[in-house]
Amino acid sequence: MMKAIRVYQYGGPEQLKLERIPIPQPSSDEVLIRVHTVGVLPYDWKYREGYFKDSRPAIFPYTPGTTFAGTVEKIGRNVHDFYIGQEVFGRSKYGTYAEFTIASREELFPKPSTITFQEAAAIPGSAILAWLTLFRDGELREGEKVLIHGAAGGFGSIAVQLAKWKGAHVIGTSSGRNLDFLSLLGVDTVIDYTSASFENIVQDVDLVVDTVGGDTLERSWSVVKKGGKLLSLVEQPSADKIRMYGLKTVKPFIPYYPEETKIISQTITQMIADRKLRIVISKLVSLETVDEAHKISQQGHGRGRIILKVYDGAQGDND
Protein backbone atom coordinates (compact mmCIF):
# COMPACT_ATOMS: atom_id res chain seq x y z
CA MET A 1 0.00 0.00 0.00
CA MET A 2 1.05 3.62 -0.49
CA LYS A 3 -0.01 7.11 0.46
CA ALA A 4 -1.71 9.09 -2.30
CA ILE A 5 -3.93 12.12 -2.78
CA ARG A 6 -7.35 11.30 -4.24
CA VAL A 7 -10.06 13.60 -5.61
CA TYR A 8 -13.66 12.34 -5.71
CA GLN A 9 -15.46 15.38 -7.11
CA TYR A 10 -14.82 18.83 -8.53
CA GLY A 11 -14.35 21.54 -5.94
CA GLY A 12 -11.89 23.45 -3.77
CA PRO A 13 -8.65 22.34 -2.06
CA GLU A 14 -10.71 20.45 0.53
CA GLN A 15 -11.31 17.81 -2.17
CA LEU A 16 -7.66 16.69 -1.89
CA LYS A 17 -7.96 13.57 0.28
CA LEU A 18 -4.90 11.75 1.65
CA GLU A 19 -5.54 8.00 1.52
CA ARG A 20 -3.79 4.65 1.39
CA ILE A 21 -4.27 2.77 -1.87
CA PRO A 22 -2.57 -0.21 -3.56
CA ILE A 23 0.79 0.40 -5.24
CA PRO A 24 0.21 0.25 -9.02
CA GLN A 25 2.00 -2.33 -11.15
CA PRO A 26 3.68 -1.48 -14.47
CA SER A 27 2.75 -3.14 -17.74
CA SER A 28 5.41 -4.63 -20.02
CA ASP A 29 6.29 -1.19 -21.48
CA GLU A 30 6.05 0.80 -18.25
CA VAL A 31 8.15 1.62 -15.19
CA LEU A 32 7.17 1.87 -11.53
CA ILE A 33 8.64 5.01 -9.96
CA ARG A 34 9.21 5.80 -6.30
CA VAL A 35 8.26 9.47 -6.33
CA HIS A 36 10.64 11.87 -4.60
CA THR A 37 9.40 15.27 -5.79
CA VAL A 38 6.53 16.64 -7.87
CA GLY A 39 6.05 19.95 -9.63
CA VAL A 40 2.78 21.50 -8.42
CA LEU A 41 1.38 23.13 -11.57
CA PRO A 42 -1.49 25.61 -12.07
CA TYR A 43 -3.08 22.95 -14.29
CA ASP A 44 -3.48 20.73 -11.20
CA TRP A 45 -5.84 23.05 -9.34
CA LYS A 46 -7.65 24.11 -12.50
CA TYR A 47 -8.37 20.47 -13.31
CA ARG A 48 -9.56 19.89 -9.73
CA GLU A 49 -11.87 22.91 -9.99
CA GLY A 50 -13.43 21.57 -13.21
CA TYR A 51 -12.00 24.10 -15.69
CA PHE A 52 -11.55 21.33 -18.26
CA LYS A 53 -14.60 19.18 -17.50
CA ASP A 54 -16.03 19.71 -20.99
CA SER A 55 -12.84 18.99 -22.94
CA ARG A 56 -11.06 16.60 -20.53
CA PRO A 57 -13.58 15.33 -17.97
CA ALA A 58 -12.15 13.69 -14.87
CA ILE A 59 -12.72 10.02 -14.10
CA PHE A 60 -13.25 9.99 -10.33
CA PRO A 61 -11.54 9.24 -8.10
CA TYR A 62 -8.21 10.35 -9.52
CA THR A 63 -4.75 11.25 -8.23
CA PRO A 64 -3.59 14.76 -9.26
CA GLY A 65 -0.22 15.65 -10.73
CA THR A 66 1.52 14.94 -14.02
CA THR A 67 5.24 15.53 -13.39
CA PHE A 68 7.73 13.88 -11.05
CA ALA A 69 11.32 13.08 -10.20
CA GLY A 70 12.22 9.85 -8.46
CA THR A 71 13.90 6.46 -8.68
CA VAL A 72 13.05 3.37 -10.71
CA GLU A 73 11.46 0.75 -8.46
CA LYS A 74 10.36 -1.87 -10.99
CA ILE A 75 10.50 -2.24 -14.78
CA GLY A 76 8.27 -3.99 -17.31
CA ARG A 77 9.69 -6.91 -19.25
CA ASN A 78 10.03 -4.85 -22.47
CA VAL A 79 11.94 -1.99 -20.82
CA HIS A 80 15.69 -2.24 -21.40
CA ASP A 81 16.84 1.39 -21.30
CA PHE A 82 16.26 1.95 -17.55
CA TYR A 83 17.35 0.00 -14.48
CA ILE A 84 16.15 -0.44 -10.90
CA GLY A 85 17.49 2.28 -8.62
CA GLN A 86 18.11 4.73 -11.46
CA GLU A 87 17.31 8.39 -10.77
CA VAL A 88 14.83 9.72 -13.34
CA PHE A 89 12.24 12.42 -14.04
CA GLY A 90 9.29 12.65 -16.39
CA ARG A 91 5.53 12.70 -16.77
CA SER A 92 2.78 10.29 -15.84
CA LYS A 93 -0.86 10.03 -16.90
CA TYR A 94 -1.68 8.10 -13.71
CA GLY A 95 -1.14 10.93 -11.21
CA THR A 96 1.96 11.84 -9.22
CA TYR A 97 0.72 13.12 -5.85
CA ALA A 98 1.62 9.70 -4.46
CA GLU A 99 4.50 7.65 -3.10
CA PHE A 100 4.62 5.64 -6.33
CA THR A 101 3.49 6.21 -9.91
CA ILE A 102 3.69 4.55 -13.30
CA ALA A 103 5.42 6.10 -16.32
CA SER A 104 5.81 4.93 -19.89
CA ARG A 105 9.42 4.66 -21.00
CA GLU A 106 8.77 7.30 -23.70
CA GLU A 107 8.00 9.90 -21.03
CA LEU A 108 10.92 9.06 -18.74
CA PHE A 109 14.35 10.72 -18.71
CA PRO A 110 17.57 9.94 -16.79
CA LYS A 111 18.35 12.42 -13.99
CA PRO A 112 22.05 13.23 -13.79
CA SER A 113 23.56 13.31 -10.31
CA THR A 114 24.60 16.92 -10.92
CA ILE A 115 21.04 18.21 -10.40
CA THR A 116 18.69 17.73 -7.46
CA PHE A 117 15.32 15.99 -7.40
CA GLN A 118 13.71 19.35 -6.70
CA GLU A 119 15.27 20.84 -9.83
CA ALA A 120 14.42 17.79 -11.91
CA ALA A 121 10.73 17.91 -10.93
CA ALA A 122 10.44 21.33 -12.59
CA ILE A 123 11.85 20.19 -15.93
CA PRO A 124 8.97 18.26 -17.58
CA GLY A 125 6.17 20.64 -16.58
CA SER A 126 8.00 23.97 -16.89
CA ALA A 127 11.40 23.88 -18.58
CA ILE A 128 10.61 21.60 -21.53
CA LEU A 129 7.32 23.43 -22.07
CA ALA A 130 9.12 26.80 -21.98
CA TRP A 131 11.69 25.58 -24.52
CA LEU A 132 9.04 24.29 -26.93
CA THR A 133 6.92 27.42 -26.55
CA LEU A 134 9.79 29.81 -27.20
CA PHE A 135 11.91 28.00 -29.76
CA ARG A 136 9.64 25.58 -31.59
CA ASP A 137 6.21 27.21 -31.56
CA GLY A 138 7.45 30.79 -31.11
CA GLU A 139 10.51 30.43 -33.38
CA LEU A 140 12.37 32.94 -31.18
CA ARG A 141 15.78 33.90 -32.53
CA GLU A 142 18.78 35.87 -31.37
CA GLY A 143 18.17 39.63 -31.40
CA GLU A 144 14.38 39.39 -31.38
CA LYS A 145 12.09 40.89 -28.72
CA VAL A 146 9.88 38.69 -26.55
CA LEU A 147 7.28 39.78 -24.00
CA ILE A 148 6.55 37.22 -21.29
CA HIS A 149 3.53 37.77 -19.05
CA GLY A 150 3.71 36.28 -15.55
CA ALA A 151 7.49 36.28 -15.87
CA ALA A 152 8.23 35.51 -12.20
CA GLY A 153 6.16 32.32 -12.00
CA GLY A 154 7.24 28.71 -12.36
CA PHE A 155 7.02 28.74 -16.16
CA GLY A 156 7.91 32.41 -16.64
CA SER A 157 11.07 32.40 -14.51
CA ILE A 158 12.47 29.61 -16.68
CA ALA A 159 11.22 31.10 -19.97
CA VAL A 160 12.94 34.45 -19.39
CA GLN A 161 16.26 32.72 -18.72
CA LEU A 162 16.00 30.54 -21.83
CA ALA A 163 15.11 33.57 -23.95
CA LYS A 164 18.14 35.47 -22.62
CA TRP A 165 20.35 32.43 -23.27
CA LYS A 166 19.12 32.53 -26.87
CA GLY A 167 20.18 36.16 -27.16
CA ALA A 168 16.72 37.74 -27.25
CA HIS A 169 15.69 41.07 -25.72
CA VAL A 170 13.40 39.98 -22.88
CA ILE A 171 10.50 42.02 -21.49
CA GLY A 172 8.69 40.64 -18.46
CA THR A 173 5.55 41.67 -16.58
CA SER A 174 5.02 40.95 -12.90
CA SER A 175 3.83 42.53 -9.69
CA GLY A 176 6.11 45.14 -8.12
CA ARG A 177 7.58 42.82 -5.48
CA ASN A 178 9.16 40.65 -8.18
CA LEU A 179 10.83 43.36 -10.28
CA ASP A 180 14.26 43.02 -8.64
CA PHE A 181 13.98 39.23 -8.90
CA LEU A 182 13.39 39.45 -12.66
CA SER A 183 16.31 41.81 -13.07
CA LEU A 184 18.54 39.24 -11.34
CA LEU A 185 17.34 36.63 -13.84
CA GLY A 186 18.51 38.90 -16.66
CA VAL A 187 15.24 40.42 -17.87
CA ASP A 188 16.06 43.53 -19.92
CA THR A 189 12.81 45.42 -19.33
CA VAL A 190 10.65 44.73 -16.26
CA ILE A 191 7.12 46.12 -16.06
CA ASP A 192 5.00 46.31 -12.92
CA TYR A 193 1.52 45.55 -14.26
CA THR A 194 -0.06 47.01 -11.10
CA SER A 195 1.25 50.52 -11.85
CA ALA A 196 1.80 50.63 -15.61
CA SER A 197 0.07 49.44 -18.78
CA PHE A 198 2.52 47.36 -20.77
CA GLU A 199 0.83 48.28 -24.07
CA ASN A 200 1.87 51.90 -23.50
CA ILE A 201 5.51 50.87 -23.04
CA VAL A 202 6.06 47.95 -25.41
CA GLN A 203 5.73 47.86 -29.19
CA ASP A 204 6.94 45.87 -32.22
CA VAL A 205 7.49 42.67 -30.25
CA ASP A 206 8.37 39.53 -32.24
CA LEU A 207 6.74 37.17 -29.75
CA VAL A 208 4.32 37.42 -26.83
CA VAL A 209 4.06 34.48 -24.41
CA ASP A 210 0.98 34.80 -22.21
CA THR A 211 0.44 32.85 -18.98
CA VAL A 212 -2.38 35.06 -17.67
CA GLY A 213 -5.14 35.22 -20.29
CA GLY A 214 -8.26 37.37 -20.24
CA ASP A 215 -7.67 41.10 -20.39
CA THR A 216 -3.88 40.66 -20.48
CA LEU A 217 -4.16 38.55 -23.62
CA GLU A 218 -6.56 40.99 -25.27
CA ARG A 219 -4.28 43.96 -24.59
CA SER A 220 -1.32 42.09 -26.08
CA TRP A 221 -2.53 42.10 -29.68
CA SER A 222 -1.45 45.66 -30.33
CA VAL A 223 2.16 45.18 -29.19
CA VAL A 224 3.07 42.39 -31.63
CA LYS A 225 4.58 43.49 -34.92
CA LYS A 226 3.19 42.19 -38.20
CA GLY A 227 4.48 38.71 -38.89
CA GLY A 228 5.06 38.10 -35.19
CA LYS A 229 3.43 35.53 -32.93
CA LEU A 230 1.18 35.56 -29.87
CA LEU A 231 1.09 32.35 -27.83
CA SER A 232 -1.00 31.69 -24.74
CA LEU A 233 -0.68 28.83 -22.27
CA VAL A 234 -4.14 29.41 -20.84
CA GLU A 235 -6.46 30.03 -23.80
CA GLN A 236 -6.41 29.76 -27.57
CA PRO A 237 -5.86 33.18 -29.21
CA SER A 238 -8.58 34.23 -31.65
CA ALA A 239 -7.90 33.07 -35.22
CA ASP A 240 -9.82 36.11 -36.50
CA LYS A 241 -7.56 38.48 -34.57
CA ILE A 242 -4.46 36.65 -35.72
CA ARG A 243 -5.53 37.41 -39.29
CA MET A 244 -6.64 40.95 -38.46
CA TYR A 245 -3.28 41.86 -36.89
CA GLY A 246 -1.28 40.04 -39.55
CA LEU A 247 0.37 37.56 -37.18
CA LYS A 248 1.69 34.08 -37.85
CA THR A 249 -0.65 31.22 -37.02
CA VAL A 250 0.56 28.48 -34.69
CA LYS A 251 -1.25 25.17 -34.89
CA PRO A 252 -2.68 24.45 -31.41
CA PHE A 253 -1.84 21.33 -29.42
CA ILE A 254 1.12 20.20 -31.50
CA PRO A 255 2.29 16.90 -29.96
CA TYR A 256 5.64 16.69 -28.24
CA TYR A 257 7.52 13.76 -29.73
CA PRO A 258 9.66 11.58 -27.42
CA GLU A 259 12.89 11.97 -29.39
CA GLU A 260 12.40 15.74 -29.49
CA THR A 261 11.84 16.06 -25.75
CA LYS A 262 14.72 13.68 -25.01
CA ILE A 263 17.21 15.98 -26.75
CA ILE A 264 15.71 19.07 -25.12
CA SER A 265 15.78 17.49 -21.65
CA GLN A 266 19.47 16.64 -22.06
CA THR A 267 20.27 20.25 -22.98
CA ILE A 268 18.22 21.63 -20.08
CA THR A 269 19.71 19.30 -17.46
CA GLN A 270 23.19 20.28 -18.61
CA MET A 271 22.29 23.97 -18.38
CA ILE A 272 21.05 23.44 -14.82
CA ALA A 273 24.19 21.49 -13.89
CA ASP A 274 26.37 24.25 -15.37
CA ARG A 275 24.31 26.90 -13.49
CA LYS A 276 23.31 28.53 -16.76
CA LEU A 277 19.66 27.92 -15.87
CA ARG A 278 18.31 28.49 -12.37
CA ILE A 279 15.28 26.55 -11.13
CA VAL A 280 13.62 28.76 -8.53
CA ILE A 281 11.72 26.88 -5.80
CA SER A 282 9.22 29.09 -4.00
CA LYS A 283 7.88 26.56 -1.51
CA LEU A 284 8.23 22.92 -0.45
CA VAL A 285 5.12 21.07 0.71
CA SER A 286 4.27 17.53 1.81
CA LEU A 287 1.42 15.22 0.82
CA GLU A 288 -0.25 16.19 4.10
CA THR A 289 -0.13 19.93 3.25
CA VAL A 290 -0.58 19.88 -0.53
CA ASP A 291 -3.92 21.68 -0.16
CA GLU A 292 -1.93 24.73 0.97
CA ALA A 293 0.13 24.52 -2.21
CA HIS A 294 -3.06 24.62 -4.29
CA LYS A 295 -4.31 27.64 -2.36
CA ILE A 296 -1.04 29.49 -2.98
CA SER A 297 -1.04 28.57 -6.65
CA GLN A 298 -4.61 29.78 -7.07
CA GLN A 299 -3.70 33.16 -5.62
CA GLY A 300 -1.17 33.72 -8.41
CA HIS A 301 1.61 36.35 -8.28
CA GLY A 302 4.04 33.64 -7.18
CA ARG A 303 7.79 33.40 -7.67
CA GLY A 304 9.17 30.18 -9.13
CA ARG A 305 7.75 26.69 -8.77
CA ILE A 306 6.01 25.01 -5.82
CA ILE A 307 7.45 21.53 -5.20
CA LEU A 308 5.71 18.63 -3.48
CA LYS A 309 8.33 16.61 -1.58
CA VAL A 310 7.17 13.03 -1.13
CA TYR A 311 10.29 11.04 -0.22
CA ASP A 312 13.38 12.06 1.77
CA GLY A 313 15.59 9.08 1.13
CA ALA A 314 17.69 10.25 -1.80
CA GLN A 315 20.97 12.10 -1.79
CA GLY A 316 20.41 15.58 -3.10
CA ASP A 317 16.81 15.88 -1.89
CA ASN A 318 17.79 18.48 0.67
CA ASP A 319 19.97 20.57 -1.66
C-alpha positions as CSV (number, residue, x, y, z in Angstrom):
1,M,0.0,0.0,0.0
2,M,1.0,3.6,-0.5
3,K,0.0,7.1,0.5
4,A,-1.7,9.1,-2.3
5,I,-3.9,12.1,-2.8
6,R,-7.3,11.3,-4.2
7,V,-10.1,13.6,-5.6
8,Y,-13.7,12.3,-5.7
9,Q,-15.5,15.4,-7.1
10,Y,-14.8,18.8,-8.5
11,G,-14.3,21.5,-5.9
12,G,-11.9,23.5,-3.8
13,P,-8.7,22.3,-2.1
14,E,-10.7,20.5,0.5
15,Q,-11.3,17.8,-2.2
16,L,-7.7,16.7,-1.9
17,K,-8.0,13.6,0.3
18,L,-4.9,11.7,1.7
19,E,-5.5,8.0,1.5
20,R,-3.8,4.6,1.4
21,I,-4.3,2.8,-1.9
22,P,-2.6,-0.2,-3.6
23,I,0.8,0.4,-5.2
24,P,0.2,0.3,-9.0
25,Q,2.0,-2.3,-11.1
26,P,3.7,-1.5,-14.5
27,S,2.8,-3.1,-17.7
28,S,5.4,-4.6,-20.0
29,D,6.3,-1.2,-21.5
30,E,6.1,0.8,-18.2
31,V,8.2,1.6,-15.2
32,L,7.2,1.9,-11.5
33,I,8.6,5.0,-10.0
34,R,9.2,5.8,-6.3
35,V,8.3,9.5,-6.3
36,H,10.6,11.9,-4.6
37,T,9.4,15.3,-5.8
38,V,6.5,16.6,-7.9
39,G,6.1,20.0,-9.6
40,V,2.8,21.5,-8.4
41,L,1.4,23.1,-11.6
42,P,-1.5,25.6,-12.1
43,Y,-3.1,22.9,-14.3
44,D,-3.5,20.7,-11.2
45,W,-5.8,23.0,-9.3
46,K,-7.7,24.1,-12.5
47,Y,-8.4,20.5,-13.3
48,R,-9.6,19.9,-9.7
49,E,-11.9,22.9,-10.0
50,G,-13.4,21.6,-13.2
51,Y,-12.0,24.1,-15.7
52,F,-11.6,21.3,-18.3
53,K,-14.6,19.2,-17.5
54,D,-16.0,19.7,-21.0
55,S,-12.8,19.0,-22.9
56,R,-11.1,16.6,-20.5
57,P,-13.6,15.3,-18.0
58,A,-12.1,13.7,-14.9
59,I,-12.7,10.0,-14.1
60,F,-13.2,10.0,-10.3
61,P,-11.5,9.2,-8.1
62,Y,-8.2,10.4,-9.5
63,T,-4.7,11.2,-8.2
64,P,-3.6,14.8,-9.3
65,G,-0.2,15.7,-10.7
66,T,1.5,14.9,-14.0
67,T,5.2,15.5,-13.4
68,F,7.7,13.9,-11.1
69,A,11.3,13.1,-10.2
70,G,12.2,9.8,-8.5
71,T,13.9,6.5,-8.7
72,V,13.0,3.4,-10.7
73,E,11.5,0.7,-8.5
74,K,10.4,-1.9,-11.0
75,I,10.5,-2.2,-14.8
76,G,8.3,-4.0,-17.3
77,R,9.7,-6.9,-19.2
78,N,10.0,-4.9,-22.5
79,V,11.9,-2.0,-20.8
80,H,15.7,-2.2,-21.4
81,D,16.8,1.4,-21.3
82,F,16.3,2.0,-17.6
83,Y,17.4,0.0,-14.5
84,I,16.1,-0.4,-10.9
85,G,17.5,2.3,-8.6
86,Q,18.1,4.7,-11.5
87,E,17.3,8.4,-10.8
88,V,14.8,9.7,-13.3
89,F,12.2,12.4,-14.0
90,G,9.3,12.7,-16.4
91,R,5.5,12.7,-16.8
92,S,2.8,10.3,-15.8
93,K,-0.9,10.0,-16.9
94,Y,-1.7,8.1,-13.7
95,G,-1.1,10.9,-11.2
96,T,2.0,11.8,-9.2
97,Y,0.7,13.1,-5.8
98,A,1.6,9.7,-4.5
99,E,4.5,7.6,-3.1
100,F,4.6,5.6,-6.3
101,T,3.5,6.2,-9.9
102,I,3.7,4.5,-13.3
103,A,5.4,6.1,-16.3
104,S,5.8,4.9,-19.9
105,R,9.4,4.7,-21.0
106,E,8.8,7.3,-23.7
107,E,8.0,9.9,-21.0
108,L,10.9,9.1,-18.7
109,F,14.4,10.7,-18.7
110,P,17.6,9.9,-16.8
111,K,18.4,12.4,-14.0
112,P,22.0,13.2,-13.8
113,S,23.6,13.3,-10.3
114,T,24.6,16.9,-10.9
115,I,21.0,18.2,-10.4
116,T,18.7,17.7,-7.5
117,F,15.3,16.0,-7.4
118,Q,13.7,19.3,-6.7
119,E,15.3,20.8,-9.8
120,A,14.4,17.8,-11.9
121,A,10.7,17.9,-10.9
122,A,10.4,21.3,-12.6
123,I,11.9,20.2,-15.9
124,P,9.0,18.3,-17.6
125,G,6.2,20.6,-16.6
126,S,8.0,24.0,-16.9
127,A,11.4,23.9,-18.6
128,I,10.6,21.6,-21.5
129,L,7.3,23.4,-22.1
130,A,9.1,26.8,-22.0
131,W,11.7,25.6,-24.5
132,L,9.0,24.3,-26.9
133,T,6.9,27.4,-26.5
134,L,9.8,29.8,-27.2
135,F,11.9,28.0,-29.8
136,R,9.6,25.6,-31.6
137,D,6.2,27.2,-31.6
138,G,7.5,30.8,-31.1
139,E,10.5,30.4,-33.4
140,L,12.4,32.9,-31.2
141,R,15.8,33.9,-32.5
142,E,18.8,35.9,-31.4
143,G,18.2,39.6,-31.4
144,E,14.4,39.4,-31.4
145,K,12.1,40.9,-28.7
146,V,9.9,38.7,-26.6
147,L,7.3,39.8,-24.0
148,I,6.5,37.2,-21.3
149,H,3.5,37.8,-19.0
150,G,3.7,36.3,-15.6
151,A,7.5,36.3,-15.9
152,A,8.2,35.5,-12.2
153,G,6.2,32.3,-12.0
154,G,7.2,28.7,-12.4
155,F,7.0,28.7,-16.2
156,G,7.9,32.4,-16.6
157,S,11.1,32.4,-14.5
158,I,12.5,29.6,-16.7
159,A,11.2,31.1,-20.0
160,V,12.9,34.4,-19.4
161,Q,16.3,32.7,-18.7
162,L,16.0,30.5,-21.8
163,A,15.1,33.6,-24.0
164,K,18.1,35.5,-22.6
165,W,20.3,32.4,-23.3
166,K,19.1,32.5,-26.9
167,G,20.2,36.2,-27.2
168,A,16.7,37.7,-27.2
169,H,15.7,41.1,-25.7
170,V,13.4,40.0,-22.9
171,I,10.5,42.0,-21.5
172,G,8.7,40.6,-18.5
173,T,5.6,41.7,-16.6
174,S,5.0,40.9,-12.9
175,S,3.8,42.5,-9.7
176,G,6.1,45.1,-8.1
177,R,7.6,42.8,-5.5
178,N,9.2,40.7,-8.2
179,L,10.8,43.4,-10.3
180,D,14.3,43.0,-8.6
181,F,14.0,39.2,-8.9
182,L,13.4,39.5,-12.7
183,S,16.3,41.8,-13.1
184,L,18.5,39.2,-11.3
185,L,17.3,36.6,-13.8
186,G,18.5,38.9,-16.7
187,V,15.2,40.4,-17.9
188,D,16.1,43.5,-19.9
189,T,12.8,45.4,-19.3
190,V,10.7,44.7,-16.3
191,I,7.1,46.1,-16.1
192,D,5.0,46.3,-12.9
193,Y,1.5,45.6,-14.3
194,T,-0.1,47.0,-11.1
195,S,1.2,50.5,-11.8
196,A,1.8,50.6,-15.6
197,S,0.1,49.4,-18.8
198,F,2.5,47.4,-20.8
199,E,0.8,48.3,-24.1
200,N,1.9,51.9,-23.5
201,I,5.5,50.9,-23.0
202,V,6.1,48.0,-25.4
203,Q,5.7,47.9,-29.2
204,D,6.9,45.9,-32.2
205,V,7.5,42.7,-30.2
206,D,8.4,39.5,-32.2
207,L,6.7,37.2,-29.8
208,V,4.3,37.4,-26.8
209,V,4.1,34.5,-24.4
210,D,1.0,34.8,-22.2
211,T,0.4,32.9,-19.0
212,V,-2.4,35.1,-17.7
213,G,-5.1,35.2,-20.3
214,G,-8.3,37.4,-20.2
215,D,-7.7,41.1,-20.4
216,T,-3.9,40.7,-20.5
217,L,-4.2,38.6,-23.6
218,E,-6.6,41.0,-25.3
219,R,-4.3,44.0,-24.6
220,S,-1.3,42.1,-26.1
221,W,-2.5,42.1,-29.7
222,S,-1.4,45.7,-30.3
223,V,2.2,45.2,-29.2
224,V,3.1,42.4,-31.6
225,K,4.6,43.5,-34.9
226,K,3.2,42.2,-38.2
227,G,4.5,38.7,-38.9
228,G,5.1,38.1,-35.2
229,K,3.4,35.5,-32.9
230,L,1.2,35.6,-29.9
231,L,1.1,32.4,-27.8
232,S,-1.0,31.7,-24.7
233,L,-0.7,28.8,-22.3
234,V,-4.1,29.4,-20.8
235,E,-6.5,30.0,-23.8
236,Q,-6.4,29.8,-27.6
237,P,-5.9,33.2,-29.2
238,S,-8.6,34.2,-31.6
239,A,-7.9,33.1,-35.2
240,D,-9.8,36.1,-36.5
241,K,-7.6,38.5,-34.6
242,I,-4.5,36.7,-35.7
243,R,-5.5,37.4,-39.3
244,M,-6.6,41.0,-38.5
245,Y,-3.3,41.9,-36.9
246,G,-1.3,40.0,-39.6
247,L,0.4,37.6,-37.2
248,K,1.7,34.1,-37.8
249,T,-0.6,31.2,-37.0
250,V,0.6,28.5,-34.7
251,K,-1.3,25.2,-34.9
252,P,-2.7,24.4,-31.4
253,F,-1.8,21.3,-29.4
254,I,1.1,20.2,-31.5
255,P,2.3,16.9,-30.0
256,Y,5.6,16.7,-28.2
257,Y,7.5,13.8,-29.7
258,P,9.7,11.6,-27.4
259,E,12.9,12.0,-29.4
260,E,12.4,15.7,-29.5
261,T,11.8,16.1,-25.8
262,K,14.7,13.7,-25.0
263,I,17.2,16.0,-26.7
264,I,15.7,19.1,-25.1
265,S,15.8,17.5,-21.6
266,Q,19.5,16.6,-22.1
267,T,20.3,20.2,-23.0
268,I,18.2,21.6,-20.1
269,T,19.7,19.3,-17.5
270,Q,23.2,20.3,-18.6
271,M,22.3,24.0,-18.4
272,I,21.1,23.4,-14.8
273,A,24.2,21.5,-13.9
274,D,26.4,24.3,-15.4
275,R,24.3,26.9,-13.5
276,K,23.3,28.5,-16.8
277,L,19.7,27.9,-15.9
278,R,18.3,28.5,-12.4
279,I,15.3,26.6,-11.1
280,V,13.6,28.8,-8.5
281,I,11.7,26.9,-5.8
282,S,9.2,29.1,-4.0
283,K,7.9,26.6,-1.5
284,L,8.2,22.9,-0.5
285,V,5.1,21.1,0.7
286,S,4.3,17.5,1.8
287,L,1.4,15.2,0.8
288,E,-0.2,16.2,4.1
289,T,-0.1,19.9,3.2
290,V,-0.6,19.9,-0.5
291,D,-3.9,21.7,-0.2
292,E,-1.9,24.7,1.0
293,A,0.1,24.5,-2.2
294,H,-3.1,24.6,-4.3
295,K,-4.3,27.6,-2.4
296,I,-1.0,29.5,-3.0
297,S,-1.0,28.6,-6.7
298,Q,-4.6,29.8,-7.1
299,Q,-3.7,33.2,-5.6
300,G,-1.2,33.7,-8.4
301,H,1.6,36.3,-8.3
302,G,4.0,33.6,-7.2
303,R,7.8,33.4,-7.7
304,G,9.2,30.2,-9.1
305,R,7.7,26.7,-8.8
306,I,6.0,25.0,-5.8
307,I,7.5,21.5,-5.2
308,L,5.7,18.6,-3.5
309,K,8.3,16.6,-1.6
310,V,7.2,13.0,-1.1
311,Y,10.3,11.0,-0.2
312,D,13.4,12.1,1.8
313,G,15.6,9.1,1.1
314,A,17.7,10.2,-1.8
315,Q,21.0,12.1,-1.8
316,G,20.4,15.6,-3.1
317,D,16.8,15.9,-1.9
318,N,17.8,18.5,0.7
319,D,20.0,20.6,-1.7
